Amino acid sequence: MGSTIAGYSLHEMIGEGGTSTVYKGEHPAHGPVAVKVLREKLRQDRTAVARFVREAQFGARVVHPNVVKTLEIGEVDGLHFLTIEWALGELLEKYVKRMAPLPKDEVAAIITQIGDAVQAAHAEGIIHRDLKPDNVMYDPVARQVKLLDFGIAITTDTTADERLTRAGFFVGTLMYVAPEALSGELVGPAADQYSLATIAYQLLTGVLPYAAKNQREMFALLLKEPPTPLNKAKAGLTFAPGVEAVVMKGLAKNPKDRYPDVLTFARELAAALAAPEPTEAPGLFGKVRKLFG
């Protein structure tokens, strides 16, 4: 491309959304980076600018090996930008579509790392609110995870007056959002746990806990119906009762019925996935048990 912003050379556009454009860039001191630039048409939109700056500030606050490092937040001639480290691998979304269901040990590694990253955000008083495979970079060779995008995150002490989302409208991605978020009310850290449990379900089965024909149906299912049990997600896939119990607890509709925190969920799932499979009793007793069990 040949463009430069604040000493960052922009090489190619790698992503574009409604509010910003992302480029792969280079910096003399930082090396390869990702540069996110607020779209020109939104420069005068105070809400859009506030969201963009907030995303950058939240990302800078959460310093953790499994969170992409924020390098710089700035403005040049009215153009708002932020730069982050260049993470190796690909979006987890693409990897899941190609490879799921994933091996149990790989699922445990991915969920534990995301859980660690989210717990670090919660420790800073930040709720991500948009956990999904499309916001996670994954290097399958190193099995390394990097959490992205604090664009719609909030702090745990955010008041209704300080919100940048109108009441009555939920934020997040419907397939991964916690039921309590659908009213547009403020959510707590347990909402991130629900989203992580949805990701775990998808990694293990290749499908989501709810199947709907459209968003309206999905909205109704999330509010009123229980998710499909893990062992009924896909024909031919079976999981130990302990694994199913952990995932379904993370997907509980009532936040109070989930685990105390997101890291506890991640660790419980990893332990359940690592537990030895129950062995079938040998001989005649085993055959009888199979008939009546």
N, C-alpha and C positions, 0 to 999 in steps of 0.2 A: 504493500500500500504506500509506504514511504512517509506516512504522517507521523508526527511526534507530539506527545503531550507530556509536559513537565519532565522531559528527559527520557521518557519511555517511547521507544520506537515501536510503532504498530505494524505488524507483519500481515496478519490476516484476520478476518472476522470469523469467529467460531460459534457465535450464538446471538440471537436477537429475540427480544421480547417486547411486550407492550410499552415498557418504561425505559429499557436500557439496551445497549448493544455491548457485546463482549468480544474483545480482540485478544489474540495471542501477541505478546509484545516482548521486548528485550530492554534490559536496563544495565548500564555498566557495572553497577554494584550488586544488584539483585539477580542478574541473569534472566532466564526466561520467566515471564510473569503472565498473568491474565489481567487485562485492564477492562474494567466495567465503566461505561460512560452513559450518563443519563441522556436520553434522547433530546435532541435540540428543541422539539416542539413542547417539551415539558419544563423548559428552563424557568418559565414564569409561573408555573403551577406550584404554589406553595406547599400543597399536600404532597405532591410527587417528590419535590425536593426534600421535604421533611422525612419521607419514607426512605429515600435514597441515603441521606446522611445518617439516619438512624441505623439502617442496615450496616453501614460502614463502621459506625461507633460500636454496635453490638459485636460485630465480628472482631474488632480490635480488642474488646474486653475479654473474650473467651480465648485464652491461650492454652492450647492442648495439642498433643501430637496428632490427634484424630480430627482436628478442625483446621481448615485451610488458614494459613497465617495471613492476616491483613498487613500489608506493607506500608501503604500510604493512602490518606484521604485528602483530596484537594479540590481546588477550583481554579480554572485558568480561563480568563476572559468569559466568565459566566458559565463555563462548561464544568459540570460536576463529574468527578471521576474517583474511582477507588481501584487500588491495585492489590492483588493477592498472589501468593506463591503459585507457581505452576505445578499442579498435582498430576502425578503419573497415573496412567490407566485410562479408564473410560467411565461414563456414567453407569452406576449400578443398574439403572433401568434397562439399558441396552444389554448388559451382561445377563440379567435375569431373563429377559425375553429369549435370549439365545440358549441359555444353559439350564434354567430351572426345570425340574426340582434340583436343588443343589445337595451335595453330600452333607451329612449332619455336622461333621467337624468344621466344614467351611461356613455353614450357617452360624454355628456357635461363634466362630471367629469374627464374622461380620457384625452380628448383633451385639456382641460384647464390646467391640470397638465403637459402634454407634452409641451404645448405652453409655460408655465412658465419656464420649464427647458431649452428649446431651446432659449428663450429670454435671459436667464442668460448666455448661451454660446455666443450669439450674442453680449451681453454687454461686453464680454471679447474679442471680435473680432474674435470669432471662429464660423465657419460654419460647421455643422455636416456632411452634404452631404449623409448620409445613414440612414435617418429616415425610419423606417419600424417596424411592430409589432414584428419582430424577434430581434429587438434591444431595446425592452422595457420589463421590468419585471413588472408584475401586480399582486397585491394581491386583489382578488375580495371581500374578506371579509371586508377589510379596505378601499377598493377602492383606494389603494395607488399605484402610478406609480413611477418607477425608470428608468431613461434613461441610456442606456449602450453604450459602444463601440464608441470611437472617433478615430477609426483606420484609417479612410480616411478623417478625418476633415482637414480643412485648415483655415488659418487666413485670414481676410479680406484684409490684406496688402501683401499677398503672390504674388510674381511676377512669370512670366512664367519660369524664370530660376531656381526658387526655388522649382518648383513643383516636386513631386515624381511620377507623372503620365505622360506618353508620350502624346504629342499633337496628337489629332485624336482619342484618346481612352477615353470614358467616364468612370467615376467611380460611384459606387452606385449600386442599385438594380433596374433593368430595369422597373419593375412594379410600382415603387414608385419614380423614378427619374424625375426631371423636364425636360421639352423639351430642354431648353437652355443648359443643361449639355451634350446632346448627341453629340455635336461637339467636346467634350474634352476640351473646353475652360473653363476658370475660371468662377465660378458662385458666385452670391451674396446671402445674407440672404433670398431673395425671393424664392430661390430653396428649402430651408427647409420648407417654408410655403406651397409650392406645395405638397411636400411629406406628410405633416401633413394633408392637405385637402384630399389626397388620402386615408390616414388612416381613416379619419372621414367618408368618403364615404363607405369604407369597413365595419366599425363598424355599420353603419346605415343600410346597405343593405345585407351584407354578400358576396358581389361581388366587383370587381374592376371596375374603370371607363372605362377600355378598355378590350375587349375580343379578344384575338388573338390566332391563332393556334401554332405559334412559335415566337421566338425572333425577327426574321427578320420582320415579319408582325407587331409585337408590336412596333418595332423601327419606321416603316413607319407610323403607326397610331399616335404615340406620336408626330411625326413631322408635320403631315399633317391634321389629322382629329380632330374634337372636341370630348371631352369625352361624353359618354352617359349621358343625363340629369338624375339627381337623381331620378326623378319621373318615369323614364322609365327603371331603373336599374333592377327591379325585379317585376314580376307580383304580384299584391295584396298588394304591399307596396306603400303608398302615404305619401307625406310630405308637410307641409305648404310651400307656395311660398317663405316665408322668409328664411326657412331652405335651400331650394334648391338654392336660390340666393347666400347665403353665401358660400356654398360648391363649387358652380360652379365658383364663383369669385376667390376662392383660387386655382382653377384648371385652371385659365386663362393661355393660352399659352405664352402671353407676360408678363414678370415679372412686368411691369409697370401697368398692369391692375389688379394686385392682391392688397391685403390690404397693408398699409404702413409697417406693421411688423407682425410677426407671432403671437404675443400676441393679437393684434387687431383682427386678424382672429379668434383665439380661443374664445375670449370674445364675438364677434359678433355671433358666432355659438351657444355658450352657451345661449345667450339671445334669439336667435331665437328658440332654442329648448324648452326654458322655457315659451315662449309666449303661451297664451291660444289658442286653436284651434278655427278657425272661426266657428261660429254656423250657421246652415242652417236657412234661414228665414222661419217662420211658415206658415201654412195654404196654401191657393191657390197660393199666390204670390211665396211661396217657391217652389211649384210644377212647376209653369210656369218658374221660373228662372232655375230650374234644366233641363227643356226641352231645353231651348235656351242657357244655359250657358256652 
